[in-house]
Amino acid sequence: MGSLKFNVDGASSGSSGMAGVGGVLRDNMGTVLVKFSKNIG
């Protein structure tokens, strides 16, 4: 069994309240296992 890599990031637009987050989980071969994005603002 290899390793996993989990990258996440988020962004917001000043004080407007708009914000979002997203991420991707990859295995040791670079295959995407899970991805997500979500509006949180």
Distance bins in CASP14 RR format, pairs under 12 A and 6 or more apart:
PFRMAT RR
TARGET T0000
AUTHOR 0000-0000-0000
RMODE 2
METHOD distances of the structure
MODEL  1
1 27 0 0 0 0 1 0 0 0 0 0 0
1 28 0 0 0 0 1 0 0 0 0 0 0
1 29 0 0 0 0 0 1 0 0 0 0 0
2 26 0 0 0 0 0 1 0 0 0 0 0
2 27 1 0 0 1 0 0 0 0 0 0 0
2 28 1 0 1 0 0 0 0 0 0 0 0
2 29 0 0 0 0 1 0 0 0 0 0 0
2 30 0 0 0 0 0 1 0 0 0 0 0
2 31 0 0 0 0 0 1 0 0 0 0 0
3 25 0 0 0 0 0 1 0 0 0 0 0
3 26 0 0 0 0 1 0 0 0 0 0 0
3 27 1 0 0 1 0 0 0 0 0 0 0
3 28 1 0 1 0 0 0 0 0 0 0 0
3 29 0 0 0 0 0 1 0 0 0 0 0
3 30 0 0 0 0 0 1 0 0 0 0 0
4 24 0 0 0 0 0 1 0 0 0 0 0
4 25 1 0 0 1 0 0 0 0 0 0 0
4 26 1 0 0 1 0 0 0 0 0 0 0
4 27 1 0 0 1 0 0 0 0 0 0 0
4 28 1 0 0 1 0 0 0 0 0 0 0
4 29 0 0 0 0 0 1 0 0 0 0 0
4 30 0 0 0 0 1 0 0 0 0 0 0
4 31 0 0 0 0 0 1 0 0 0 0 0
4 32 0 0 0 0 0 1 0 0 0 0 0
4 33 1 0 0 1 0 0 0 0 0 0 0
4 34 0 0 0 0 1 0 0 0 0 0 0
5 23 0 0 0 0 0 1 0 0 0 0 0
5 24 0 0 0 0 1 0 0 0 0 0 0
5 25 1 0 0 1 0 0 0 0 0 0 0
5 26 1 0 1 0 0 0 0 0 0 0 0
5 27 0 0 0 0 1 0 0 0 0 0 0
5 28 0 0 0 0 1 0 0 0 0 0 0
5 29 0 0 0 0 0 1 0 0 0 0 0
5 30 1 0 0 1 0 0 0 0 0 0 0
5 31 0 0 0 0 0 1 0 0 0 0 0
5 32 0 0 0 0 0 1 0 0 0 0 0
5 33 0 0 0 0 1 0 0 0 0 0 0
5 34 0 0 0 0 0 1 0 0 0 0 0
6 22 0 0 0 0 0 1 0 0 0 0 0
6 23 1 0 0 1 0 0 0 0 0 0 0
6 24 1 0 0 1 0 0 0 0 0 0 0
6 25 1 0 1 0 0 0 0 0 0 0 0
6 26 1 0 0 1 0 0 0 0 0 0 0
6 27 0 0 0 0 0 1 0 0 0 0 0
6 32 0 0 0 0 0 1 0 0 0 0 0
6 33 0 0 0 0 1 0 0 0 0 0 0
6 34 0 0 0 0 1 0 0 0 0 0 0
6 35 0 0 0 0 0 1 0 0 0 0 0
6 36 0 0 0 0 0 1 0 0 0 0 0
7 21 0 0 0 0 0 1 0 0 0 0 0
7 22 0 0 0 0 1 0 0 0 0 0 0
7 23 1 0 1 0 0 0 0 0 0 0 0
7 24 1 0 1 0 0 0 0 0 0 0 0
7 25 0 0 0 0 1 0 0 0 0 0 0
7 26 1 0 0 1 0 0 0 0 0 0 0
7 30 0 0 0 0 0 1 0 0 0 0 0
7 32 0 0 0 0 0 1 0 0 0 0 0
7 34 0 0 0 0 0 1 0 0 0 0 0
7 35 0 0 0 0 1 0 0 0 0 0 0
7 36 0 0 0 0 0 1 0 0 0 0 0
8 20 0 0 0 0 0 1 0 0 0 0 0
8 21 1 0 0 1 0 0 0 0 0 0 0
8 22 1 0 1 0 0 0 0 0 0 0 0
8 23 1 0 1 0 0 0 0 0 0 0 0
8 24 0 0 0 0 1 0 0 0 0 0 0
8 25 0 0 0 0 1 0 0 0 0 0 0
8 34 0 0 0 0 0 1 0 0 0 0 0
8 35 0 0 0 0 0 1 0 0 0 0 0
8 36 0 0 0 0 1 0 0 0 0 0 0
8 37 0 0 0 0 0 1 0 0 0 0 0
8 38 0 0 0 0 0 1 0 0 0 0 0
9 19 0 0 0 0 0 1 0 0 0 0 0
9 20 0 0 0 0 1 0 0 0 0 0 0
9 21 1 0 0 1 0 0 0 0 0 0 0
9 22 1 0 0 1 0 0 0 0 0 0 0
9 23 1 0 0 1 0 0 0 0 0 0 0
9 24 0 0 0 0 1 0 0 0 0 0 0
9 36 0 0 0 0 0 1 0 0 0 0 0
9 37 0 0 0 0 1 0 0 0 0 0 0
9 38 0 0 0 0 0 1 0 0 0 0 0
10 18 0 0 0 0 0 1 0 0 0 0 0
10 19 1 0 0 1 0 0 0 0 0 0 0
10 20 1 0 1 0 0 0 0 0 0 0 0
10 21 1 0 1 0 0 0 0 0 0 0 0
10 22 1 0 0 1 0 0 0 0 0 0 0
10 23 0 0 0 0 1 0 0 0 0 0 0
10 36 0 0 0 0 0 1 0 0 0 0 0
10 37 0 0 0 0 1 0 0 0 0 0 0
10 38 0 0 0 0 1 0 0 0 0 0 0
10 39 0 0 0 0 0 1 0 0 0 0 0
10 40 0 0 0 0 1 0 0 0 0 0 0
10 41 0 0 0 0 0 1 0 0 0 0 0
11 17 0 0 0 0 0 1 0 0 0 0 0
11 18 0 0 0 0 1 0 0 0 0 0 0
11 19 1 0 0 1 0 0 0 0 0 0 0
11 20 1 0 1 0 0 0 0 0 0 0 0
11 21 0 0 0 0 1 0 0 0 0 0 0
11 22 0 0 0 0 1 0 0 0 0 0 0
11 37 0 0 0 0 0 1 0 0 0 0 0
11 38 0 0 0 0 0 1 0 0 0 0 0
11 39 0 0 0 0 0 1 0 0 0 0 0
11 40 0 0 0 0 0 1 0 0 0 0 0
11 41 0 0 0 0 0 1 0 0 0 0 0
12 18 1 0 0 1 0 0 0 0 0 0 0
12 19 1 0 1 0 0 0 0 0 0 0 0
12 20 1 0 0 1 0 0 0 0 0 0 0
12 21 0 0 0 0 1 0 0 0 0 0 0
12 39 0 0 0 0 0 1 0 0 0 0 0
12 40 0 0 0 0 1 0 0 0 0 0 0
12 41 1 0 0 1 0 0 0 0 0 0 0
13 19 1 0 0 1 0 0 0 0 0 0 0
13 20 0 0 0 0 1 0 0 0 0 0 0
13 39 0 0 0 0 0 1 0 0 0 0 0
13 40 0 0 0 0 0 1 0 0 0 0 0
13 41 0 0 0 0 1 0 0 0 0 0 0
14 41 0 0 0 0 0 1 0 0 0 0 0
15 41 0 0 0 0 0 1 0 0 0 0 0
16 41 0 0 0 0 1 0 0 0 0 0 0
17 39 0 0 0 0 0 1 0 0 0 0 0
17 40 0 0 0 0 1 0 0 0 0 0 0
17 41 1 0 1 0 0 0 0 0 0 0 0
18 39 1 0 0 1 0 0 0 0 0 0 0
18 40 0 0 0 0 1 0 0 0 0 0 0
18 41 1 0 1 0 0 0 0 0 0 0 0
19 37 0 0 0 0 0 1 0 0 0 0 0
19 38 0 0 0 0 1 0 0 0 0 0 0
19 39 1 0 0 1 0 0 0 0 0 0 0
19 40 1 0 1 0 0 0 0 0 0 0 0
19 41 1 0 1 0 0 0 0 0 0 0 0
20 36 0 0 0 0 0 1 0 0 0 0 0
20 37 1 0 0 1 0 0 0 0 0 0 0
20 38 1 0 0 1 0 0 0 0 0 0 0
20 39 1 0 1 0 0 0 0 0 0 0 0
20 40 1 0 1 0 0 0 0 0 0 0 0
20 41 1 0 0 1 0 0 0 0 0 0 0
21 36 0 0 0 0 1 0 0 0 0 0 0
21 37 1 0 0 1 0 0 0 0 0 0 0
21 38 1 0 1 0 0 0 0 0 0 0 0
21 39 0 0 0 0 1 0 0 0 0 0 0
21 40 1 0 1 0 0 0 0 0 0 0 0
21 41 0 0 0 0 1 0 0 0 0 0 0
22 34 0 0 0 0 0 1 0 0 0 0 0
22 35 1 0 0 1 0 0 0 0 0 0 0
22 36 1 0 1 0 0 0 0 0 0 0 0
22 37 1 0 1 0 0 0 0 0 0 0 0
22 38 1 0 0 1 0 0 0 0 0 0 0
22 39 0 0 0 0 0 1 0 0 0 0 0
22 40 0 0 0 0 1 0 0 0 0 0 0
23 32 0 0 0 0 0 1 0 0 0 0 0
23 33 0 0 0 0 0 1 0 0 0 0 0
23 34 0 0 0 0 1 0 0 0 0 0 0
23 35 1 0 0 1 0 0 0 0 0 0 0
23 36 1 0 1 0 0 0 0 0 0 0 0
23 37 1 0 0 1 0 0 0 0 0 0 0
23 38 0 0 0 0 1 0 0 0 0 0 0
24 30 0 0 0 0 1 0 0 0 0 0 0
24 31 0 0 0 0 0 1 0 0 0 0 0
24 32 1 0 1 0 0 0 0 0 0 0 0
24 33 0 0 0 0 1 0 0 0 0 0 0
24 34 1 0 0 1 0 0 0 0 0 0 0
24 35 1 0 1 0 0 0 0 0 0 0 0
24 36 1 0 0 1 0 0 0 0 0 0 0
24 37 0 0 0 0 1 0 0 0 0 0 0
25 31 0 0 0 0 1 0 0 0 0 0 0
25 32 1 0 0 1 0 0 0 0 0 0 0
25 33 1 0 1 0 0 0 0 0 0 0 0
25 34 1 0 1 0 0 0 0 0 0 0 0
25 35 1 0 0 1 0 0 0 0 0 0 0
25 36 0 0 0 0 1 0 0 0 0 0 0
26 32 1 0 1 0 0 0 0 0 0 0 0
26 33 1 0 0 1 0 0 0 0 0 0 0
26 34 0 0 0 0 1 0 0 0 0 0 0
26 35 0 0 0 0 1 0 0 0 0 0 0
27 33 1 0 1 0 0 0 0 0 0 0 0
27 34 0 0 0 0 0 1 0 0 0 0 0
END
